[in-house]
């Protein structure tokens, strides 16, 4: 539940964000940190704690699992549309990119490409010489 390939995974459950803490196999990456900072700026409560897959599947059964996405350098933010565990499947966001997932992707790539203002001081100009 903590990591997908070289991505960190986050869950939006009942309006709050859950992701594993940076211990063990969880990557303490720049993208993860940037996403968490944006989420907090936008008023989301972010829980950095271990989450059992059983609890995630229960949230899905109760209709509370709203979005799941991975974060990482290459993909920036990547939606997850289905979770499978012990023969049960949880379909997320009707198989579409969730609204928050899309907003995070658009914001971070917008800052990276200079299409949105960098109010965080995350980008560093590179001298072309």
C-alpha positions as CSV (number, residue, x, y, z in Angstrom):
1,X,0.0,0.0,0.0
2,X,2.9,2.3,0.6
3,X,4.7,2.3,-2.7
4,X,3.9,1.6,-6.4
5,X,7.1,1.1,-8.3
6,X,9.1,4.3,-7.7
7,X,6.0,6.2,-6.7
8,X,4.4,7.1,-3.4
9,X,0.7,6.5,-3.2
10,X,-1.9,8.7,-1.7
11,X,-5.6,8.1,-0.9
12,X,-8.4,10.7,-0.7
13,X,-10.8,9.2,1.8
14,X,-13.9,11.2,2.9
15,X,-12.2,14.5,1.9
16,X,-8.9,13.8,3.7
17,X,-5.6,12.6,2.3
18,X,-3.7,9.5,3.6
19,X,-0.2,8.5,2.7
20,X,2.4,6.4,4.5
21,X,5.2,8.1,6.5
22,X,8.7,8.3,5.1
23,X,10.1,5.1,6.6
24,X,11.1,1.8,5.1
25,X,10.3,1.7,1.4
26,X,8.5,5.1,1.2
27,X,10.4,7.6,-0.9
28,X,11.1,11.0,0.8
29,X,11.0,12.7,-2.7
30,X,10.6,16.3,-3.8
31,X,7.4,15.6,-5.7
32,X,5.8,13.9,-2.7
33,X,6.8,16.9,-0.5
34,X,5.5,19.4,-3.1
35,X,2.2,17.6,-3.4
36,X,1.7,17.5,0.4
37,X,2.5,21.2,0.6
38,X,0.0,22.0,-2.1
39,X,-2.7,19.9,-0.5
40,X,-2.2,21.6,2.9
41,X,-2.2,25.0,1.2
42,X,-5.6,24.1,-0.4
43,X,-7.0,23.2,3.0
44,X,-6.8,19.4,2.9
45,X,-5.9,17.5,6.1
46,X,-3.0,15.2,5.2
47,X,-2.3,12.1,7.4
48,X,1.2,10.7,7.1
49,X,0.6,7.4,8.8
50,X,0.4,3.7,7.9
51,X,-2.9,2.7,6.4
52,X,-4.0,-0.9,6.2
53,X,-5.2,-2.1,2.8
54,X,-8.2,-3.6,4.6
55,X,-9.2,-0.1,5.8
56,X,-8.8,1.3,2.3
57,X,-11.0,-1.4,0.8
58,X,-13.5,-0.8,3.6
59,X,-13.6,2.9,2.7
60,X,-14.2,1.9,-0.9
61,X,-17.1,-0.4,0.1
62,X,-18.6,2.5,2.1
63,X,-18.2,4.9,-0.9
64,X,-15.6,7.0,1.0
65,X,-12.6,6.2,-1.2
66,X,-12.8,9.2,-3.6
67,X,-9.4,9.2,-5.3
68,X,-6.1,7.3,-5.4
69,X,-3.0,8.6,-7.0
70,X,0.7,8.0,-7.1
71,X,3.4,10.7,-7.0
72,X,6.9,10.6,-8.4
73,X,9.5,12.4,-10.5
74,X,8.7,10.9,-13.9
75,X,4.9,10.8,-13.8
76,X,4.4,13.8,-11.4
77,X,0.9,12.6,-10.4
78,X,-0.7,9.5,-11.8
79,X,-4.3,8.4,-11.1
80,X,-5.1,4.9,-9.9
81,X,-8.5,3.6,-11.2
82,X,-8.7,0.2,-9.5
83,X,-7.4,-1.6,-6.5
84,X,-7.5,-5.4,-6.3
85,X,-7.0,-7.2,-3.0
86,X,-7.9,-10.7,-1.9
87,X,-10.3,-11.2,-4.8
88,X,-12.1,-7.9,-4.3
89,X,-11.8,-4.9,-6.7
90,X,-12.4,-1.3,-5.7
91,X,-13.1,0.9,-8.7
92,X,-12.1,4.5,-8.1
93,X,-13.5,7.7,-9.6
94,X,-15.5,5.7,-12.1
95,X,-12.2,4.9,-13.9
96,X,-11.6,8.6,-14.6
97,X,-9.0,11.0,-13.3
98,X,-10.3,12.5,-10.1
99,X,-10.8,16.3,-9.9
100,X,-8.1,16.7,-7.2
101,X,-5.6,14.4,-9.0
102,X,-6.0,16.5,-12.2
103,X,-5.7,19.8,-10.2
104,X,-2.4,18.6,-8.6
105,X,-1.0,17.5,-12.0
106,X,-2.0,20.8,-13.7
107,X,-0.6,22.9,-10.9
108,X,2.7,21.1,-10.5
109,X,3.4,20.8,-14.2
110,X,2.2,24.4,-14.7
111,X,4.8,25.6,-12.2
112,X,7.5,23.4,-13.7
113,X,6.9,24.7,-17.3
114,X,6.5,28.3,-16.2
115,X,2.8,28.5,-17.2
116,X,1.8,29.2,-13.6
117,X,3.5,31.5,-11.1
118,X,6.0,29.8,-8.7
119,X,4.9,31.3,-5.4
120,X,6.9,28.7,-3.5
121,X,10.4,29.3,-4.9
122,X,10.5,25.7,-6.3
123,X,12.0,26.6,-9.7
124,X,15.6,27.7,-10.2
125,X,16.5,29.5,-13.4
126,X,19.3,27.8,-15.4
127,X,21.9,29.9,-17.2
128,X,21.8,28.9,-20.9
129,X,25.6,29.7,-21.4
